[in-house]
Amino acid sequence: MSRHSRASSAGCRFPAGPRERGDTVPIINVNMLPGRTQDQKRDLVRELTDAFVRTCGSKTENVRVVITETPGEHWGIGGILVSDRD
């Protein structure tokens, strides 16, 4: 392990220095196709936050989750636009 980072028991890495484990401010980015309800997105944000806190040890209030909904005409899978798939 380098002198510039340390690992938690769960395997997450964060910068060395004066910050303590719970002081990190992680950002979780989610890219998905549109169509989920507000309740589903709310549940997703809560579940991702809880999972991050449980495995990496940040404080709940420090975890950021950004959801980006990308339309099918802007998303390709296997060389085909999602909007062109059956």
C-alpha positions as CSV (number, residue, x, y, z in Angstrom):
1,M,0.0,0.0,0.0
2,S,1.4,3.4,-0.9
3,R,2.0,6.1,1.7
4,H,-0.6,8.3,-0.1
5,S,-3.6,6.0,0.5
6,R,-4.9,3.5,2.9
7,A,-7.5,0.8,2.6
8,S,-10.4,0.1,4.9
9,S,-11.2,-3.5,6.0
10,A,-13.9,-3.6,3.2
11,G,-11.3,-2.8,0.5
12,C,-12.3,0.8,-0.2
13,R,-9.5,3.3,-0.7
14,F,-9.4,6.9,0.4
15,P,-6.6,9.5,0.7
16,A,-4.2,9.5,3.5
17,G,-4.0,12.6,5.7
18,P,-5.9,14.2,8.5
19,R,-9.3,13.1,7.4
20,E,-10.9,10.3,9.2
21,R,-12.8,7.4,7.5
22,G,-16.2,9.0,7.9
23,D,-15.1,12.4,6.5
24,T,-14.9,11.3,2.9
25,V,-17.5,12.8,0.4
26,P,-18.1,10.1,-2.2
27,I,-20.2,10.7,-5.3
28,I,-22.0,7.8,-6.9
29,N,-23.0,8.3,-10.5
30,V,-25.9,6.3,-11.9
31,N,-26.6,6.3,-15.7
32,M,-29.9,4.6,-16.7
33,L,-32.7,4.7,-19.2
34,P,-35.7,6.8,-18.3
35,G,-38.9,5.2,-17.0
36,R,-38.4,4.7,-13.2
37,T,-40.8,6.3,-10.8
38,Q,-39.8,8.9,-8.3
39,D,-40.3,6.3,-5.6
40,Q,-37.9,3.9,-7.4
41,K,-35.3,6.6,-7.7
42,R,-35.7,7.5,-4.0
43,D,-35.3,3.8,-3.0
44,L,-32.2,3.5,-5.3
45,V,-30.6,6.6,-3.7
46,R,-31.2,5.2,-0.2
47,E,-30.0,1.7,-1.0
48,L,-26.8,2.9,-2.7
49,T,-26.1,5.3,0.2
50,D,-26.6,2.5,2.7
51,A,-24.4,0.1,0.8
52,F,-21.6,2.6,0.5
53,V,-21.7,3.5,4.2
54,R,-21.8,-0.2,5.1
55,T,-18.9,-1.2,2.9
56,C,-16.7,1.9,2.8
57,G,-17.6,3.7,6.0
58,S,-18.5,7.2,5.0
59,K,-21.1,9.1,6.9
60,T,-24.6,8.9,5.4
61,E,-24.9,12.7,5.1
62,N,-21.7,12.9,3.1
63,V,-22.7,10.4,0.3
64,R,-23.9,12.0,-2.9
65,V,-25.8,10.1,-5.6
66,V,-26.3,11.6,-9.0
67,I,-28.9,10.0,-11.3
68,T,-28.6,10.7,-15.0
69,E,-31.4,9.5,-17.2
70,T,-30.2,9.0,-20.8
71,P,-32.9,8.5,-23.5
72,G,-32.6,5.4,-25.7
73,E,-31.7,7.4,-28.7
74,H,-28.5,8.5,-26.9
75,W,-27.6,5.1,-25.6
76,G,-26.0,2.3,-27.5
77,I,-25.6,-1.4,-26.6
78,G,-23.6,-3.8,-28.8
79,G,-23.4,-1.2,-31.6
80,I,-27.1,-0.6,-31.7
81,L,-29.1,2.4,-30.3
82,V,-31.4,1.2,-27.6
83,S,-34.2,3.1,-29.4
84,D,-33.6,0.9,-32.5
85,R,-33.8,-2.4,-30.6
86,D,-37.0,-4.5,-30.5
